[in-house]
Amino acid sequence: MMTHPYMIALYLILVFGLGAWFFSVIRKDVSIVDSLWSLFFLLSAAVFAYAAQPLTERGLLVLALVAIWSLRLSVFITARNWGEPEDYRYRQIRANNEPNFTVKSLYIVFGLQGVLAWIIALPLLPAVTSGAPLGLLDGIAAALWVVGFVFEAGGDFQLSRFKRDPDNKGRVLDSGFWRYTRHPNYFGDFCIWWAFYLFAVSAGGWWSIVSPVLMSFLLLKVSGVAMLEKTIGKRRPEYAEYIERTNAFFPGPRKTSAHFEENRS
């Protein structure tokens, strides 16, 4: 009996994650899972595309958009982390799960992220495999994807350039996209996954709503904004003022000086 493409994607994601876990044991660094995260989605989309042959225009478009987003993010994270010690988030997870974190990381880190990626990839299944013709909603989805990609890639580029300047050590980036939202890269990711959901809706996959909702929850409450801002204030004292002046997630005008001073008084 032929296995459903969605289940094949889960199997391949877990195998991919297992291989990466072996590599992390050798390196004693589980941070490499961040480089894999977006590749899980590309792997899923490729499985769906293979099962859907021949691909429709929407299938080709969505597969291309997933590939662009996935490869860009994986290359960026890999380059950023190259030669660096294990990320402080994973050092904390390691400390909280000793002894035997090496074994536990197989399911705490790699297994968990693989399963989450598999769930979030759900809209890609109808978006890639459906034979429904392109419509207006696909155009809206493509436009939203572009907005998300510009914010995510642009925010990453601006922050990377800022950090390369030694004069900025300990300072807070508050220009460019970072002037309008404290997390332009996360906001961009948010837009991209709601865009993929709109592609799915246009293809009849409205039932995949769990994906963008889960991604939004993770970005806002778990591994995104909440986790980053939990400790950044201690590491960068200027960040408290930046929080007062700048929107947390959704872009918007900066608070005026009068509004800022009123809140401080």
Secondary structure, 3 states (H helix, E strand, C coil): CCCCHHHHHHHHHHHHHHHHHHHHHHHCCHHHHHHHHHHHHHHHHHHHHHHCCCCCHHHHHHHHHHHHHHHHHHHHHHHHHCCCCCCHHHHHHHHHCCCCHHHHHHHHHHHHHHHHHHHHCCCHHHHHHCCCCCCHHHHHHHHHHHHHHHHHHHHHHHHHHHHHCHHHCCCCCCCHHHHCCCCHHHHHHHHHHHHHHHHHHHCCCHHHHHHHHHHHHHHHHHCCHHHHHHHHHHHCCCHHHHHHHCCCCCCCCCCCHHHHHHHHC
